[in-house]
Amino acid sequence: MIKFLSVIDAISIWSGNLVSAINPIVVILVVYEIIRRFVFNAATIWANEATVYLSALGYLLGGAYSHYYKAHVRVDILYTKFSLRTRALLDVITFFFLFIYLGSLIWIGSVYAWESVKVLEKTGSPWNPPIYPLKIAIPLGATLLLLQSLANFFRDLRVVIRGENG
């Protein structure tokens, strides 16, 4: 089981590191568009949409990486005051809600992605790039996040059963 959880962790870290390469590209695009717009008074059609597109891709595919490092936003006012075992118990309980949400997102996202791929859907904007790669990223990112959530669930369950030190 430990080997399996380590493989999931490695996938989350690898995918997060890969997706993190998008951030500098987004920064360059934003700076490029600002210079074009405000210095040369020559805004582009594509830069804003490309920024949104790439940012969405990073958001969708970076979730597992964030979950591995427990970097998602949560209300820490009470949570951090609890013992490790109590926090693990809360995480075990809330996992089931996350499981339902991610399962639904994978299912419905896959349907939308497949429909988009079948017609090679585009955005319909003046630039009109293909949108189906972004739609594929929805179930893919949810699957990566679900895998990391399962790994965290099993670790939390071990802490709940065995006590503070797991």
C-alpha positions in Angstrom: 0.0 0.0 0.0 2.8 2.4 0.8 4.4 1.8 -2.6 1.0 2.6 -4.3 0.6 5.8 -2.3 4.2 6.8 -3.2 3.4 6.3 -6.9 0.3 8.6 -6.5 2.4 11.2 -4.7 5.0 11.0 -7.5 2.4 11.5 -10.2 1.0 14.5 -8.3 4.4 16.1 -7.9 5.4 15.4 -11.5 2.1 16.8 -12.9 2.4 19.9 -10.7 5.9 20.6 -11.7 5.0 20.1 -15.4 2.0 22.4 -15.1 4.0 25.0 -13.2 5.8 25.8 -16.4 2.6 27.5 -17.5 2.9 30.3 -15.0 6.0 32.1 -16.5 4.3 31.9 -19.9 1.2 33.6 -18.5 3.3 36.3 -16.9 5.1 36.9 -20.2 1.8 37.1 -22.1 0.3 39.5 -19.6 3.4 41.8 -19.7 3.4 41.5 -23.5 -0.2 42.5 -23.7 0.2 45.4 -21.3 3.1 46.8 -23.3 1.3 46.4 -26.6 -1.9 48.0 -25.2 -0.5 50.9 -23.2 2.8 51.7 -24.8 2.0 51.0 -28.5 -1.8 51.4 -28.4 -2.0 48.1 -30.3 -3.8 45.5 -28.2 -3.9 41.9 -29.6 -6.9 39.8 -30.1 -5.4 36.6 -28.7 -3.3 37.5 -25.7 -6.1 37.9 -23.1 -7.8 34.7 -24.2 -4.5 32.8 -24.2 -3.8 34.0 -20.7 -7.3 32.9 -19.5 -6.9 29.5 -21.3 -3.5 28.8 -19.9 -4.4 29.9 -16.4 -7.4 27.6 -16.5 -5.2 24.7 -17.6 -2.8 25.4 -14.7 -5.7 25.6 -12.2 -7.3 22.4 -13.4 -4.2 20.3 -13.6 -2.5 21.7 -10.5 -5.0 20.6 -8.0 -3.4 17.2 -7.1 0.0 19.0 -6.5 -1.7 21.5 -4.2 -3.5 18.7 -2.4 -0.3 16.7 -1.9 1.2 19.7 -0.1 -2.0 20.5 1.7 -2.0 23.9 0.1 -5.7 24.2 -0.6 -7.6 26.9 1.2 -9.4 25.8 4.3 -10.7 27.5 7.4 -7.8 27.1 9.8 -9.2 29.0 12.7 -10.3 25.8 14.4 -8.7 23.1 12.3 -5.1 24.0 13.4 -6.1 23.9 17.1 -7.2 20.2 16.9 -4.9 17.3 17.5 -3.4 15.5 14.5 -5.8 12.6 15.1 -8.9 14.9 15.1 -7.7 16.7 12.0 -7.3 13.3 10.3 -10.8 12.3 11.4 -12.3 15.5 9.9 -10.4 14.9 6.7 -11.6 11.3 6.6 -15.2 12.4 7.0 -15.0 15.2 4.5 -13.3 12.9 2.0 -16.6 11.4 1.2 -18.1 14.7 0.1 -14.9 15.3 -2.0 -15.3 11.9 -3.5 -18.9 12.6 -4.6 -17.9 15.9 -6.1 -14.9 14.7 -7.9 -16.7 11.6 -9.2 -19.4 13.8 -10.6 -16.9 16.1 -12.1 -15.0 13.2 -13.8 -18.3 11.7 -15.1 -19.9 14.9 -16.4 -16.5 16.4 -17.5 -15.8 13.3 -19.5 -19.1 13.6 -21.3 -18.5 17.2 -22.1 -14.9 16.6 -23.2 -15.9 13.7 -25.5 -18.6 15.8 -27.1 -16.1 18.6 -27.6 -13.5 16.3 -29.1 -16.0 14.8 -31.5 -16.7 18.1 -33.1 -13.2 19.6 -32.5 -14.9 22.5 -30.7 -13.4 25.9 -30.8 -14.1 28.9 -28.6 -16.1 31.0 -31.1 -14.1 34.1 -30.3 -12.3 36.2 -33.0 -9.1 34.3 -32.3 -11.0 31.0 -32.1 -8.5 28.5 -30.7 -9.7 24.9 -30.0 -11.4 24.5 -26.6 -11.4 20.7 -26.4 -8.0 20.4 -24.8 -9.2 22.5 -21.9 -12.3 20.4 -21.7 -10.2 17.3 -21.6 -8.3 18.8 -18.7 -11.4 18.9 -16.5 -11.8 15.2 -16.0 -8.1 14.6 -16.2 -7.4 17.2 -13.4 -10.3 15.8 -11.4 -8.9 12.3 -11.7 -5.4 13.4 -10.6 -7.0 15.2 -7.6 -9.1 12.1 -6.8 -6.1 9.9 -6.8 -4.2 12.3 -4.5 -7.3 12.5 -2.3 -7.4 8.8 -2.0 -3.8 8.7 -1.0 -4.4 11.3 1.7 -7.5 9.5 2.8 -5.6 6.3 3.5 -2.9 8.1 5.4 -5.5 10.0 7.4 -7.4 6.8 8.1 -4.1 5.2 9.4 -3.7 8.2 11.8 -7.3 7.9 13.0 -6.9 4.1 13.6 -3.4 4.1 15.1 -3.3 7.4 16.9 -1.2 10.6 16.7 1.9 9.1 15.1 0.1 7.0 12.5 
